[in-house]
Structures are given as C-alpha cells and as structure tokens.
Amino acid sequence: MQLKYKSYWRKSGLKGRWGNIFLERLSNHNPKNVLEIGVFCGVTARNICDLLYKINGKNFSYIGVDLFGSDQSEKKDEIKPKFLKDQKFSNPLKNIYYNYILKENLNSIDSVSKLLKKYSGNIKLIAGDTNTVLKELDLQNFDFIFLDGGHSYQTVINDLKILYESMKGKKKVILCDDYGKESYIPEVEKAINDFTKENNLKLDLIENRFAEIIT
Ligand SMILES: C[S@@+](CC[C@H](N)C(=O)[O-])C[C@H]1O[C@@H](n2cnc3c(N)ncnc32)[C@H](O)[C@@H]1O
C-alpha cells in the first residue's frame, strides 16, 4: 500500500520522513482499533484514520487521549487568550491564519474534532491526564497503541503498566516514540527499559527512534 503522511498544514510530532516511517509500521500490523496517547494537533490522528479507512472501510475505531490543556477555560476569553500567545509557528502565514484569523487552538478537542470530521462516527477524543483517564478506559480491543503523551519517567511507566494489564499475551503492539537517539528523551528510554526488563518483554528499536513492544 502506498502511504504518504500528510501534514494538513498543522504542527506534528512526526516531521519529515518520520510520518511515513510511522505509517509503514502501522500498516505492517494491519490494525483495526488504534489508541493514540498524546494527540497534539491531530495530524497523526488524521493520518491514522486515513490508513484505517483504507484497510477496513468504515469498520475501524480510533481513540485519542490528550490533556488538551487550555480548551475550556480560554474559550470565553474576549482578549487574546494565553494559548494563542503560546502557540508559535515558524511559518508566518500559519501564525496569521491560526492565531489572528481563526483564533484556533490546534491542541484542543474542537480543533482536532474538526480535522477528524470525516471520520466522526469512528473516533473518540478524550481530554485528561493518562495517569487517571487510562484506568477508566476499556483497553481490551486495541490492536495498536501509539504511546506519545507525557514524557516523564513516572507517566511512561504508569501508561505502560495500565496498557499491558489489558494487552498481556495478546500479541498486540505498543509503539513508543522518543526512545532512540534520533529523538531521544532519557526518561522515556529508562522507563521503557525498566518496564520491558521487569516484564521480560522483547523490544525492537525502529529506525533508531521508536521502541516497538509486542505484548
Ligand atoms: C509529542 S506531543 C504528541 C504528538 C502527536 N502524537 C503527533 O504525532 O503529532 C505530546 C502530547 O501529549 C500530551 N500530554 C502530555 N502529558 C500528558 C498526559 N499526562 N496525559 C495525556 N496527554 C499528555 C500533550 O498535551 C501533547 O499534546
């Protein structure tokens, strides 16, 4: 299958060749139900849905969890909300478009829902901290999880523990970002190493960036 990660004129955690590498990995596992932890502006979410639709038609699900930090409280703000001051773009046209014309916080449920509108019957977006919301989610049916949310040691370990409880022995996939030297976060690497060692799990390093765990 020909796969091309599209940027949808937004910010993404998977820039340049990384988007295509991610999609190739995802398509190798032929998934139907995907969870993304850390949605950011929804670009990877949209690309995941585009791929799931190609593979399964309308028979797929995507769930995305993110803090979606400032959506609620800033909505009614009449003056320029804080998130717009903090929402920086290297492209000046994007700055004008999103911060001055649309006044849109790209890391918000409203904005990501708009980007995923085509798939509204198949998706669910959840606002909250994974340290609490993951425990309330039914994780039994996911084939593929992209772990790219909080990057502290404690959050990565907590997320992995909760995910693994429901996925253990099912040969499902947890793909973790920011493990290898191409996008290195030491706390993430340590948490993943400690977790896989404790549970005797094999880990594959993908393109010196992602850690892939089969449960
Ligand atoms: C690196 S970005 C995700 C990038 C996205 N996967 C992509 O490919 O474009 C990390 C995201 O995780 C979210 N996040 C950070 N800590 C979190 C937590 N404890 N629970 C849920 N989301 C969290 C942030 O709000 C941010 O949007």
The ligand as an SDF file (V2000), in Angstrom:
LIG
                    3D

 27 29  0  0  0  0  0  0  0  0999 V2000
    4.6880   14.9890   21.3820 C   0  0  0  0  0  0  0  0  0  0  0  0
    3.0310   15.5020   21.5330 S   0  0  0  0  0  0  0  0  0  0  0  0
    2.1780   14.2480   20.6290 C   0  0  0  0  0  0  0  0  0  0  0  0
    2.4380   14.3140   19.1710 C   0  0  0  0  0  0  0  0  0  0  0  0
    1.4510   13.5450   18.3170 C   0  0  0  0  0  0  0  0  0  0  0  0
    1.4120   12.1420   18.6760 N   0  0  0  0  0  0  0  0  0  0  0  0
    1.8210   13.6880   16.8580 C   0  0  0  0  0  0  0  0  0  0  0  0
    2.2830   12.7000   16.2720 O   0  0  0  0  0  0  0  0  0  0  0  0
    1.6660   14.7910   16.3110 O   0  0  0  0  0  0  0  0  0  0  0  0
    2.6700   15.0950   23.1980 C   0  0  0  0  0  0  0  0  0  0  0  0
    1.2170   15.3780   23.5960 C   0  0  0  0  0  0  0  0  0  0  0  0
    0.9810   14.6910   24.8160 O   0  0  0  0  0  0  0  0  0  0  0  0
    0.1270   15.4480   25.6290 C   0  0  0  0  0  0  0  0  0  0  0  0
    0.3690   15.0450   27.0300 N   0  0  0  0  0  0  0  0  0  0  0  0
    1.4300   15.3410   27.8080 C   0  0  0  0  0  0  0  0  0  0  0  0
    1.3240   14.7740   29.0130 N   0  0  0  0  0  0  0  0  0  0  0  0
    0.1500   14.0860   29.0060 C   0  0  0  0  0  0  0  0  0  0  0  0
   -0.5360   13.3020   29.9630 C   0  0  0  0  0  0  0  0  0  0  0  0
   -0.0200   13.0700   31.1790 N   0  0  0  0  0  0  0  0  0  0  0  0
   -1.7350   12.7740   29.6330 N   0  0  0  0  0  0  0  0  0  0  0  0
   -2.2700   12.9920   28.3900 C   0  0  0  0  0  0  0  0  0  0  0  0
   -1.6480   13.7190   27.4380 N   0  0  0  0  0  0  0  0  0  0  0  0
   -0.4590   14.2620   27.7370 C   0  0  0  0  0  0  0  0  0  0  0  0
    0.4790   16.8890   25.3230 C   0  0  0  0  0  0  0  0  0  0  0  0
   -0.6340   17.7280   25.5660 O   0  0  0  0  0  0  0  0  0  0  0  0
    0.8940   16.8520   23.8540 C   0  0  0  0  0  0  0  0  0  0  0  0
   -0.1610   17.2480   23.0150 O   0  0  0  0  0  0  0  0  0  0  0  0
  1  2  1  0
  2  3  1  0
  2 10  1  0
  3  4  1  0
  4  5  1  0
  5  6  1  0
  5  7  1  0
  7  8  2  0
  7  9  1  0
 10 11  1  0
 11 12  1  0
 11 26  1  0
 12 13  1  0
 13 14  1  0
 13 24  1  0
 14 15  1  0
 14 23  1  0
 15 16  2  0
 16 17  1  0
 17 18  1  0
 17 23  2  0
 18 19  1  0
 18 20  2  0
 20 21  1  0
 21 22  2  0
 22 23  1  0
 24 25  1  0
 24 26  1  0
 26 27  1  0
M  CHG  2   2   1   9  -1
M  END
$$$$
